[in-house]
């Protein structure tokens, strides 16, 4: 199934659309189930979306369980922690029950944290399938998503739900924990948000891979192919020059 690509005028519009679509998906899940699951991402792109999400009405947050797609091997108070980012932009405003927060304990070290987080997922979802109601992802300029980087052995992992990975040398904190493709491709609603000219080459390569999976090189983000469908939310700058410079749509 080809992804849906929604081009928004600005990064601020991308953030608003991510917040709105997330709220809608959570409300829909909670309308039929006693609880819902939301898997967050890190980086600068989702931060404004999370601030907006915290202000939206009619979400029974006490029934929402929060997870993370990846994390650095740091403690929860570290400046580069994805958990800390989520707390500062979303979670602190919601007063969620502690039992609803399922963070990756990066302070254990990447290998131990990956193993522990897999047990957390199995305990919550069961052994058959880890299926998030809503999954947020981003994309780096090299085409990585979560902490699945080009050339990483983790790209081929199909049995484990979580792995310890290593970021490129330029990354200040290289040791990471990441969900794997079996989990990332099983969500009911998958939203990838990205913006900026610097990610255009990786985005174009990802779109080419959907048209022809055998065309190398295929960036890691191109392997995100959930059966339920995939939605990209990008800004006009990222879309410019691609597919005839499409007009912004929602």
DRENGU-534879 format. One record per residue: residue in three letters; x, y, z of N, C-alpha, C, O, CB in turn. Coordinates in steps of 0.2 Angstrom, whole numbers, padded with zeros to 4 digits, always signed. Glycine has a CB too. Layout:
// DRENGU-534879
alaXYZXYZXYZXYZXYZ;...
// end
This chain:
// DRENGU-534879
unk+0004-0006+0000+0000+0000+0000+0004+0006+0000+0009+0007+0004-0005+0000+0006;unk+0003+0011-0005+0007+0017-0005+0005+0022+0001-0001+0022+0003+0006+0020-0012;unk+0010+0025+0003+0008+0030+0009+0004+0036+0006+0005+0038+0000+0015+0032+0012;unk+0000+0039+0011-0003+0045+0010+0002+0051+0012+0005+0051+0017-0010+0046+0013;unk+0003+0055+0007+0007+0061+0009+0003+0067+0009+0000+0069+0004+0013+0062+0003;unk+0003+0071+0015+0000+0077+0016+0005+0083+0016+0009+0083+0021-0005+0076+0022;unk+0004+0087+0012+0009+0093+0012+0006+0099+0015+0000+0101+0013+0011+0095+0004;unk+0009+0101+0020+0006+0107+0024+0011+0113+0023+0016+0112+0021+0006+0106+0032;unk+0008+0119+0023+0012+0125+0021+0018+0126+0025+0024+0128+0023+0008+0131+0022;unk+0018+0125+0032+0024+0126+0036+0025+0121+0041+0020+0117+0042+0023+0133+0040;unk+0031+0121+0045+0032+0116+0050+0027+0117+0056+0025+0112+0059+0039+0117+0053;unk+0024+0123+0057+0019+0124+0062+0013+0120+0060+0009+0118+0064+0018+0131+0063;unk+0011+0120+0054+0005+0117+0051+0006+0109+0052+0001+0106+0053+0004+0119+0044;unk+0012+0107+0051+0014+0100+0051+0012+0098+0059+0009+0093+0060+0021+0098+0049;unk+0015+0102+0063+0013+0100+0070+0006+0100+0072+0004+0096+0076+0017+0105+0075;unk+0002+0105+0070-0005+0105+0071-0008+0099+0068-0013+0096+0072-0008+0112+0068;unk-0007+0097+0062-0010+0091+0059-0008+0085+0063-0012+0081+0064-0008+0091+0052;unk-0002+0084+0065+0000+0079+0069-0004+0078+0076-0006+0073+0078+0008+0079+0071;unk-0005+0084+0079-0008+0084+0085-0016+0082+0084-0019+0078+0088-0008+0091+0089;unk-0019+0085+0079-0026+0084+0077-0027+0077+0076-0032+0074+0078-0028+0088+0072;unk-0023+0074+0071-0024+0067+0069-0023+0062+0075-0026+0057+0075-0019+0065+0063;unk-0018+0064+0079-0017+0060+0085-0023+0060+0090-0025+0054+0092-0011+0062+0089;unk-0026+0066+0091-0031+0066+0095-0037+0062+0093-0041+0059+0096-0033+0073+0096;unk-0038+0063+0086-0044+0059+0083-0043+0052+0083-0048+0048+0085-0045+0061+0075;unk-0037+0049+0082-0036+0042+0083-0037+0040+0090-0039+0034+0091-0029+0040+0080;unk-0034+0043+0095-0035+0041+0102-0043+0041+0104-0045+0036+0107-0031+0046+0106;unk-0046+0046+0102-0053+0046+0103-0057+0040+0100-0061+0037+0103-0057+0053+0101;unk-0055+0039+0094-0058+0033+0091-0057+0026+0094-0061+0022+0095-0056+0033+0083;unk-0050+0026+0096-0048+0020+0100-0052+0019+0107-0054+0014+0108-0041+0019+0101;unk-0052+0024+0110-0056+0024+0117-0063+0023+0116-0066+0022+0121-0054+0031+0121;unk-0066+0025+0111-0073+0024+0110-0075+0017+0110-0081+0015+0111-0076+0027+0103;unk-0070+0012+0108-0072+0005+0107-0068+0001+0112-0070-0005+0113-0071+0003+0100;unk-0063+0003+0115-0058-0001+0120-0058+0003+0126-0058+0009+0127-0052-0002+0116;unk-0056-0001+0132-0055+0002+0138-0049+0006+0139-0048+0010+0143-0055-0003+0143;unk-0044+0005+0134-0038+0009+0135-0035+0010+0128-0037+0006+0123-0033+0005+0139;unk-0030+0014+0127-0027+0016+0121-0020+0017+0122-0018+0018+0127-0030+0022+0117;unk-0016+0015+0117-0009+0016+0117-0006+0021+0112-0008+0021+0106-0005+0009+0116;unk-0001+0025+0114+0002+0030+0110+0009+0030+0111+0012+0030+0116-0001+0037+0112;unk+0013+0029+0105+0020+0028+0105+0023+0035+0102+0022+0036+0097+0022+0022+0101;unk+0027+0038+0106+0030+0044+0105+0037+0044+0101+0040+0039+0102+0030+0049+0111;unk+0038+0049+0098+0045+0050+0095+0049+0055+0098+0046+0059+0102+0045+0050+0087;unk+0055+0056+0096+0059+0062+0099+0061+0067+0094+0058+0067+0088+0066+0059+0102;unk+0066+0071+0095+0068+0076+0090+0064+0082+0091+0060+0083+0095+0067+0073+0083;unk+0066+0087+0087+0063+0094+0087+0056+0094+0084+0052+0098+0085+0068+0099+0084;unk+0055+0090+0079+0049+0090+0075+0042+0089+0079+0038+0093+0078+0049+0085+0069;unk+0042+0084+0084+0036+0083+0087+0034+0088+0093+0029+0088+0095+0035+0076+0089;unk+0039+0091+0095+0039+0095+0102+0033+0100+0101+0029+0100+0106+0045+0099+0103;unk+0032+0104+0096+0026+0109+0096+0020+0105+0095+0014+0107+0097+0027+0114+0090;unk+0020+0099+0092+0014+0095+0091+0012+0093+0098+0006+0093+0100+0015+0089+0086;unk+0016+0091+0102+0015+0088+0109+0012+0094+0113+0007+0092+0117+0021+0085+0112;unk+0014+0100+0112+0012+0105+0116+0004+0106+0114+0000+0108+0119+0016+0112+0115;unk+0003+0106+0108-0004+0107+0106-0009+0101+0108-0014+0102+0110-0004+0108+0098;unk-0006+0095+0107-0010+0089+0109-0012+0090+0117-0018+0087+0118-0006+0083+0108;unk-0008+0092+0121-0010+0093+0128-0016+0098+0129-0019+0097+0134-0004+0096+0132;unk-0017+0102+0124-0023+0107+0125-0029+0104+0122-0034+0108+0123-0021+0113+0122;unk-0029+0099+0118-0035+0097+0115-0040+0093+0119-0038+0090+0124-0033+0092+0109;unk-0046+0094+0118-0052+0092+0123-0054+0085+0121-0052+0082+0116-0057+0097+0123;unk-0058+0082+0125-0061+0076+0124-0057+0070+0123-0059+0065+0120-0066+0076+0118;unk-0051+0070+0127-0047+0064+0127-0047+0061+0134-0044+0065+0138-0040+0065+0124;unk-0048+0055+0135-0048+0052+0142-0041+0050+0143-0040+0044+0143-0053+0046+0142;unk-0037+0055+0145-0030+0053+0146-0028+0048+0151-0023+0045+0151-0026+0059+0147;unk-0033+0047+0156-0032+0042+0161-0032+0035+0158-0030+0031+0162-0036+0043+0167;unk-0035+0035+0152-0035+0028+0149-0030+0027+0143-0030+0022+0140-0042+0027+0146;unk-0026+0032+0143-0021+0032+0137-0014+0030+0140-0012+0032+0145-0020+0038+0134;unk-0011+0024+0137-0004+0022+0140+0001+0024+0134+0000+0024+0128-0004+0014+0140;unk+0006+0027+0137+0011+0030+0133+0018+0026+0133+0020+0024+0138+0013+0038+0135;unk+0020+0025+0127+0027+0022+0125+0031+0026+0121+0029+0032+0119+0025+0015+0122;unk+0037+0023+0120+0042+0027+0116+0045+0022+0110+0046+0017+0112+0048+0030+0120;unk+0046+0025+0105+0049+0021+0099+0057+0020+0100+0059+0015+0097+0048+0025+0093;unk+0060+0025+0103+0067+0024+0104+0069+0029+0110+0066+0033+0112+0071+0026+0097;unk+0076+0028+0112+0078+0032+0117+0086+0031+0117+0089+0026+0115+0076+0029+0124;unk+0089+0036+0119+0096+0036+0120+0098+0033+0127+0094+0032+0131+0099+0043+0120;unk+0104+0030+0128+0106+0027+0134+0108+0032+0139+0113+0033+0141+0112+0022+0133;unk+0103+0036+0141+0103+0041+0146+0098+0040+0151+0093+0037+0150+0104+0048+0143;unk+0098+0044+0157+0093+0044+0162+0087+0048+0160+0088+0052+0155+0096+0046+0168;unk+0082+0048+0163+0076+0052+0162+0076+0059+0162+0072+0063+0159+0070+0049+0166;unk+0081+0062+0166+0082+0069+0167+0087+0072+0162+0089+0078+0162+0084+0070+0174;unk+0091+0068+0158+0096+0070+0154+0093+0075+0148+0087+0074+0146+0099+0064+0150;unk+0096+0080+0146+0094+0085+0141+0092+0081+0135+0088+0084+0131+0099+0090+0140;unk+0095+0076+0133+0094+0072+0127+0089+0067+0127+0088+0063+0122+0100+0070+0124;unk+0086+0066+0133+0081+0060+0134+0075+0062+0130+0072+0067+0131+0080+0059+0141;unk+0072+0057+0126+0066+0058+0123+0060+0058+0128+0055+0061+0127+0065+0052+0118;unk+0061+0054+0134+0056+0054+0139+0056+0061+0142+0050+0064+0143+0058+0049+0144;unk+0061+0064+0143+0061+0071+0146+0058+0076+0141+0054+0080+0143+0068+0074+0147;unk+0059+0075+0135+0056+0080+0130+0048+0079+0130+0045+0084+0130+0058+0078+0123;unk+0046+0073+0131+0039+0071+0131+0036+0074+0138+0030+0077+0137+0037+0064+0131;unk+0039+0074+0143+0037+0076+0149+0036+0084+0149+0031+0087+0151+0042+0075+0155;unk+0041+0087+0146+0041+0095+0146+0036+0097+0141+0033+0103+0142+0048+0097+0144;unk+0034+0094+0136+0030+0096+0131+0023+0094+0131+0018+0097+0129+0033+0095+0124;unk+0022+0088+0134+0015+0085+0134+0013+0082+0141+0008+0084+0144+0015+0079+0129;unk+0017+0077+0144+0015+0073+0150+0014+0077+0156+0009+0076+0160+0020+0068+0151;unk+0018+0082+0157+0018+0086+0163+0011+0090+0164+0009+0092+0169+0023+0091+0164;unk+0008+0091+0158+0002+0095+0158-0004+0091+0159-0010+0093+0159+0001+0099+0151;unk-0003+0084+0158-0009+0079+0158-0010+0076+0165-0015+0074+0166-0008+0074+0153;unk-0005+0076+0169-0005+0072+0176-0008+0065+0175-0013+0063+0178-0010+0076+0180;unk-0004+0061+0170-0006+0054+0169-0004+0050+0175+0001+0052+0179-0003+0052+0163;unk-0008+0045+0176-0006+0040+0181+0001+0037+0180+0003+0036+0174-0011+0034+0182;unk+0005+0036+0185+0012+0034+0183+0012+0027+0180+0016+0026+0176+0016+0033+0190;unk+0007+0023+0181+0006+0016+0178+0005+0017+0171+0006+0012+0167+0001+0012+0182;unk+0003+0023+0168+0002+0023+0161+0008+0025+0157+0008+0026+0151-0004+0029+0160;unk+0013+0027+0160+0020+0029+0157+0024+0023+0157+0026+0020+0162+0023+0035+0161;unk+0026+0021+0151+0031+0015+0150+0037+0017+0146+0038+0016+0140+0027+0009+0146;unk+0041+0020+0150+0047+0023+0147+0053+0018+0146+0053+0013+0149+0050+0029+0151;unk+0057+0019+0141+0063+0015+0140+0068+0018+0145+0070+0023+0145+0066+0016+0133;unk+0071+0013+0149+0075+0015+0155+0082+0015+0152+0086+0010+0154+0075+0010+0161;unk+0084+0020+0149+0091+0021+0146+0096+0021+0151+0102+0019+0149+0091+0027+0142;unk+0095+0023+0157+0101+0023+0162+0103+0016+0163+0109+0015+0166+0098+0026+0168;unk+0100+0010+0161+0102+0004+0162+0108+0002+0157+0111-0003+0158+0096-0001+0161;unk+0109+0006+0152+0113+0004+0147+0109+0001+0141+0104-0002+0142+0119-0001+0149;unk+0111+0002+0135+0107+0001+0129+0105-0006+0129+0099-0008+0128+0111+0003+0123;unk+0110-0011+0130+0108-0018+0129+0103-0020+0135+0098-0024+0133+0114-0022+0130;unk+0104-0019+0141+0100-0021+0146+0093-0017+0146+0088-0020+0147+0103-0019+0153;unk+0093-0011+0144+0087-0007+0143+0083-0010+0137+0076-0010+0138+0088+0000+0141;unk+0086-0012+0132+0082-0015+0126+0079-0022+0129+0073-0023+0127+0087-0017+0120;unk+0082-0026+0132+0079-0032+0135+0073-0030+0140+0068-0033+0139+0085-0036+0138;unk+0075-0026+0144+0069-0024+0149+0063-0021+0146+0058-0023+0148+0072-0019+0154;unk+0064-0017+0141+0058-0014+0137+0054-0019+0133+0048-0018+0133+0061-0008+0133;unk+0058-0024+0131+0054-0029+0127+0049-0033+0132+0044-0035+0131+0059-0034+0124;unk+0052-0034+0138+0048-0037+0143+0042-0033+0145+0036-0035+0147+0052-0039+0150;unk+0043-0026+0145+0037-0021+0147+0032-0022+0141+0026-0022+0143+0040-0014+0147;unk+0034-0022+0135+0029-0023+0130+0026-0029+0130+0019-0029+0129+0033-0022+0123;unk+0029-0035+0131+0026-0041+0132+0021-0042+0137+0015-0045+0137+0031-0047+0132;unk+0022-0038+0143+0018-0038+0148+0012-0035+0147+0006-0036+0149+0021-0035+0155;unk+0012-0029+0143+0006-0025+0142+0002-0028+0136-0004-0028+0137+0009-0018+0140;unk+0005-0030+0131+0002-0032+0125+0001-0039+0124-0004-0041+0121+0005-0029+0119;unk+0005-0043+0128+0004-0050+0127+0010-0053+0122+0013-0048+0118-0002-0053+0125;unk+0010-0059+0121+0016-0062+0117+0014-0062+0109+0018-0063+0105+0017-0069+0119;unk+0008-0061+0108+0006-0062+0101+0008-0056+0096+0010-0057+0091-0002-0063+0100;unk+0006-0050+0098+0008-0044+0094+0008-0038+0098+0004-0037+0103+0002-0044+0089;unk+0013-0034+0097+0013-0027+0100+0010-0022+0095+0014-0021+0090+0021-0025+0102;unk+0004-0020+0096+0001-0016+0092-0001-0009+0095-0006-0009+0099-0005-0019+0089;unk+0002-0004+0093+0000+0003+0096-0006+0005+0092-0007+0004+0086+0006+0008+0095;unk-0010+0009+0096-0016+0012+0092-0013+0018+0088-0016+0019+0083-0021+0015+0098;unk-0008+0022+0091-0006+0027+0087+0002+0027+0088+0005+0027+0093-0008+0034+0090;unk+0005+0028+0082+0013+0028+0082+0015+0034+0079+0013+0035+0073+0015+0021+0079;unk+0020+0038+0082+0023+0043+0079+0030+0041+0077+0034+0038+0081+0023+0049+0084;unk+0032+0044+0071+0039+0043+0069+0041+0049+0066+0038+0053+0064+0040+0037+0064;unk+0048+0050+0066+0051+0055+0062+0056+0052+0057+0056+0046+0056+0055+0060+0067;unk+0060+0057+0054+0065+0054+0049+0071+0059+0049+0070+0065+0049+0062+0054+0042;unk+0077+0056+0050+0083+0060+0049+0085+0061+0042+0082+0059+0038+0088+0056+0053;unk+0090+0066+0042+0092+0068+0035+0095+0062+0031+0096+0062+0025+0097+0073+0035;unk+0098+0057+0035+0100+0050+0032+0095+0045+0031+0097+0040+0029+0106+0048+0036;unk+0089+0047+0032+0083+0042+0031+0082+0037+0037+0078+0033+0036+0085+0038+0025;unk+0085+0038+0043+0084+0034+0048+0077+0036+0051+0075+0042+0051+0090+0034+0054;unk+0074+0031+0055+0068+0032+0059+0069+0028+0065+0072+0023+0065+0062+0030+0055;unk+0066+0031+0070+0067+0028+0077+0075+0029+0078+0078+0034+0076+0064+0021+0078;unk+0078+0023+0080+0085+0023+0080+0088+0018+0076+0092+0014+0078+0088+0023+0088;unk+0084+0017+0070+0086+0012+0065+0090+0016+0060+0087+0019+0056+0080+0008+0062;unk+0097+0015+0060+0101+0019+0055+0103+0015+0049+0103+0009+0049+0107+0022+0059;unk+0105+0019+0044+0107+0015+0038+0113+0011+0040+0118+0013+0043+0110+0020+0032;unk+0113+0004+0037+0119+0000+0038+0118-0004+0045+0123-0008+0046+0125+0003+0037;unk+0114-0002+0049+0114-0006+0056+0111-0013+0055+0106-0014+0051+0109-0002+0060;unk+0114-0018+0059+0111-0024+0059+0104-0025+0061+0101-0029+0060+0116-0029+0063;unk+0102-0020+0065+0095-0019+0068+0090-0019+0062+0084-0021+0063+0094-0014+0072;unk+0092-0017+0056+0087-0016+0051+0085-0023+0049+0079-0024+0046+0090-0013+0045;unk+0088-0028+0050+0087-0035+0048+0083-0039+0054+0081-0045+0053+0093-0039+0046;unk+0082-0036+0060+0080-0040+0065+0072-0041+0064+0068-0036+0064+0081-0036+0072;unk+0070-0047+0064+0063-0048+0063+0060-0052+0069+0054-0054+0068+0062-0052+0057;unk+0063-0054+0074+0061-0058+0079+0060-0054+0086+0055-0055+0089+0065-0064+0081;unk+0065-0050+0087+0064-0046+0093+0060-0040+0092+0060-0037+0087+0071-0044+0096;unk+0057-0037+0098+0053-0031+0097+0057-0025+0099+0056-0020+0096+0047-0032+0102;unk+0063-0026+0102+0067-0020+0104+0075-0022+0103+0076-0028+0104+0066-0018+0111;unk+0079-0018+0101+0086-0019+0101+0090-0013+0103+0088-0008+0103+0088-0021+0093;unk+0096-0015+0105+0101-0009+0106+0104-0008+0100+0106-0012+0096+0106-0011+0112;unk+0105-0001+0098+0108+0001+0092+0114+0006+0093+0114+0008+0099+0103+0004+0087;unk+0117+0008+0088+0123+0013+0088+0121+0018+0083+0121+0016+0077+0130+0009+0088;unk+0121+0024+0085+0120+0030+0080+0127+0031+0077+0132+0029+0079+0118+0036+0084;unk+0127+0035+0071+0133+0037+0068+0138+0041+0072+0136+0044+0077+0131+0041+0062;unk+0144+0041+0071+0149+0044+0075+0148+0052+0076+0150+0054+0082+0156+0044+0072;unk+0144+0055+0072+0143+0062+0073+0138+0063+0079+0137+0069+0082+0140+0065+0067;unk+0134+0058+0081+0129+0059+0086+0133+0059+0093+0137+0055+0095+0125+0053+0086;unk+0131+0064+0097+0134+0065+0104+0133+0059+0108+0138+0057+0112+0131+0071+0107;unk+0127+0056+0108+0126+0050+0112+0124+0044+0107+0119+0044+0104+0120+0051+0117;unk+0129+0040+0106+0128+0035+0101+0124+0028+0103+0120+0026+0099+0135+0032+0098;unk+0125+0027+0109+0121+0021+0111+0114+0022+0112+0111+0027+0115+0124+0018+0118;unk+0110+0018+0109+0102+0019+0108+0099+0012+0110+0101+0007+0109+0100+0022+0101;unk+0092+0013+0111+0087+0008+0111+0082+0009+0106+0080+0015+0105+0084+0007+0118;unk+0080+0004+0102+0075+0006+0097+0070+0000+0096+0072-0006+0097+0078+0007+0090;unk+0064+0002+0095+0059-0003+0092+0061-0006+0086+0065-0002+0082+0052-0001+0092;unk+0059-0012+0084+0061-0015+0077+0055-0014+0072+0049-0013+0074+0063-0022+0078;unk+0056-0016+0066+0051-0016+0061+0045-0020+0062+0039-0018+0061+0054-0018+0054;unk+0045-0026+0065+0039-0030+0067+0034-0026+0071+0028-0026+0070+0041-0036+0070;unk+0037-0022+0076+0033-0017+0080+0030-0011+0076+0025-0009+0076+0036-0015+0086;unk+0035-0008+0073+0034-0002+0069+0029-0003+0063+0026+0002+0061+0040+0001+0067;unk+0028-0009+0061+0024-0010+0055+0017-0013+0057+0013-0015+0053+0027-0014+0050;unk+0016-0013+0064+0010-0016+0066+0005-0011+0069-0001-0013+0071+0011-0021+0071;unk+0006-0005+0069+0002+0000+0072-0004+0001+0068-0005+0000+0062+0006+0007+0073;unk-0010+0003+0072-0016+0004+0068-0016+0011+0065-0019+0012+0060-0022+0004+0074;unk-0013+0016+0068-0012+0023+0065-0005+0025+0065-0002+0025+0070-0017+0028+0068;unk-0001+0026+0059+0006+0027+0059+0006+0034+0056+0004+0035+0050+0010+0022+0055;unk+0010+0039+0059+0011+0046+0057+0018+0047+0057+0021+0047+0062+0007+0051+0061;unk+0021+0049+0051+0028+0051+0051+0028+0059+0049+0025+0061+0044+0032+0047+0045;unk+0031+0063+0053+0031+0070+0053+0038+0072+0051+0043+0070+0055+0028+0073+0059;unk+0039+0076+0046+0045+0078+0044+0045+0085+0041+0040+0087+0037+0049+0073+0040;unk+0050+0089+0041+0050+0095+0037+0057+0098+0036+0062+0095+0039+0046+0101+0041;unk+0058+0102+0031+0064+0105+0030+0068+0102+0023+0067+0096+0022+0069+0104+0035;unk+0071+0107+0020+0075+0105+0014+0080+0099+0015+0081+0095+0010+0078+0111+0011;unk+0083+0099+0021+0088+0095+0022+0086+0087+0022+0091+0083+0022+0091+0096+0029;unk+0080+0086+0022+0077+0079+0022+0074+0077+0015+0072+0072+0015+0072+0078+0028;unk+0075+0081+0011+0072+0080+0004+0075+0074+0001+0071+0070-0002+0072+0086+0000;unk+0081+0073+0001+0084+0068-0003+0082+0061+0000+0080+0056-0004+0092+0068-0003;unk+0082+0061+0007+0080+0054+0010+0072+0053+0009+0070+0047+0008+0081+0055+0018;unk+0068+0058+0009+0061+0057+0008+0060+0055+0000+0056+0050-0001+0057+0064+0009;unk+0063+0058-0004+0063+0056-0011+0065+0048-0012+0061+0045-0016+0067+0060-0016;unk+0070+0046-0009+0072+0039-0009+0067+0035-0006+0066+0029-0009+0079+0039-0006;unk+0064+0037-0001+0059+0033+0002+0053+0032-0002+0050+0026-0003+0057+0036+0009;unk+0051+0037-0006+0045+0037-0010+0047+0032-0016+0043+0028-0019+0043+0044-0013;unk+0053+0033-0019+0055+0029-0024+0055+0021-0022+0054+0017-0026+0063+0031-0026;unk+0057+0020-0016+0057+0013-0014+0050+0010-0013+0049+0004-0014+0060+0013-0007;unk+0045+0014-0012+0038+0012-0012+0036+0010-0020+0033+0005-0021+0033+0017-0010;unk+0039+0013-0024+0037+0012-0031+0041+0006-0034+0038+0002-0038+0039+0018-0036;unk+0047+0005-0031+0051+0000-0034+0056-0002-0028+0061+0000-0027+0056+0002-0040;unk+0054-0007-0024+0057-0009-0018+0064-0012-0019+0068-0012-0015+0053-0015-0014;unk+0066-0014-0025+0072-0016-0027+0077-0011-0029+0083-0012-0030+0072-0021-0033;unk+0075-0005-0029+0080+0001-0031+0084+0003-0025+0081+0005-0020+0076+0007-0033;unk+0090+0002-0025+0095+0004-0020+0097+0011-0021+0096+0014-0026+0101+0000-0019;unk+0099+0015-0016+0098+0013-0009+0092+0014-0006+0088+0019-0008+0104+0016-0004;unk+0089+0010-0001+0083+0011+0002+0084+0013+0009+0087+0009+0013+0079+0004+0002;unk+0082+0019+0011+0083+0021+0017+0079+0018+0022+0074+0015+0021+0082+0029+0018;unk+0081+0017+0029+0077+0014+0034+0070+0015+0034+0066+0011+0035+0080+0014+0040;unk+0068+0022+0033+0061+0024+0034+0057+0021+0029+0051+0020+0030+0061+0032+0034;unk+0060+0019+0023+0056+0016+0018+0053+0009+0020+0049+0006+0016+0060+0015+0011;unk+0056+0006+0025+0054+0000+0027+0048+0000+0032+0045-0005+0034+0059-0004+0031;unk+0045+0006+0033+0039+0007+0037+0033+0006+0032+0032+0011+0028+0039+0014+0041;unk+0030+0000+0033+0025-0001+0028+0019-0005+0032+0018-0011+0030+0027-0005+0022;unk+0016-0002+0036+0010-0005+0040+0005-0007+0036+0003-0003+0031+0008-0001+0046;unk+0002-0013+0037-0004-0015+0033-0010-0010+0034-0014-0010+0029-0006-0022+0035;unk-0010-0007+0039-0016-0002+0040-0015+0005+0037-0020+0009+0036-0017+0000+0048;unk-0009+0006+0034-0008+0012+0030-0003+0016+0033-0002+0016+0040-0014+0015+0028;unk+0000+0021+0030+0005+0025+0032+0003+0032+0030+0002+0033+0024+0012+0023+0030;unk+0004+0037+0035+0003+0044+0033+0009+0048+0034+0011+0048+0040-0003+0047+0037;unk+0011+0052+0029+0017+0057+0030+0014+0063+0030+0009+0065+0027+0021+0056+0024;unk+0016+0067+0035+0014+0074+0036+0021+0078+0035+0025+0078+0039+0011+0076+0043;unk+0021+0082+0029+0027+0086+0028+0026+0093+0026+0020+0095+0025+0031+0082+0022;unk+0031+0097+0026+0029+0104+0024+0031+0106+0017+0034+0102+0014+0034+0109+0029;unk+0029+0112+0015+0030+0113+0008+0037+0113+0006+0039+0112+0000+0027+0120+0007;unk+0042+0115+0011+0049+0116+0009+0052+0109+0007+0056+0108+0003+0053+0119+0015;unk+0050+0104+0011+0052+0097+0010+0049+0094+0004+0052+0091+0000+0050+0092+0016;unk+0043+0096+0002+0040+0094-0004+0042+0097-0010+0041+0094-0016+0032+0094-0003;unk+0045+0103-0010+0046+0107-0016+0051+0103-0020+0056+0101-0018+0049+0114-0013;unk+0049+0103-0027+0053+0100-0032+0052+0092-0032+0055+0089-0037+0061+0101-0030;unk+0048+0090-0028+0046+0083-0029+0039+0082-0032+0034+0086-0030+0046+0079-0022;unk+0038+0077-0036+0032+0076-0039+0028+0082-0042+0022+0083-0041+0027+0072-0034;unk+0032+0086-0045+0029+0092-0048+0027+0097-0043+0023+0101-0044+0023+0090-0052;unk+0031+0098-0037+0030+0103-0032+0022+0103-0030+0019+0108-0032+0032+0110-0035;unk+0020+0098-0027+0013+0098-0025+0010+0104-0021+0014+0106-0017+0011+0092-0022;unk+0004+0106-0022+0001+0111-0018+0000+0108-0011-0002+0102-0010-0005+0114-0022;unk+0000+0113-0006-0002+0111+0001-0009+0108+0001-0014+0111-0002-0001+0116+0006;unk-0010+0102+0004-0016+0099+0005-0017+0097+0012-0012+0096+0016-0018+0094+0000;unk-0023+0095+0015-0024+0092+0021-0028+0086+0020-0030+0083+0025-0027+0097+0027;
// end
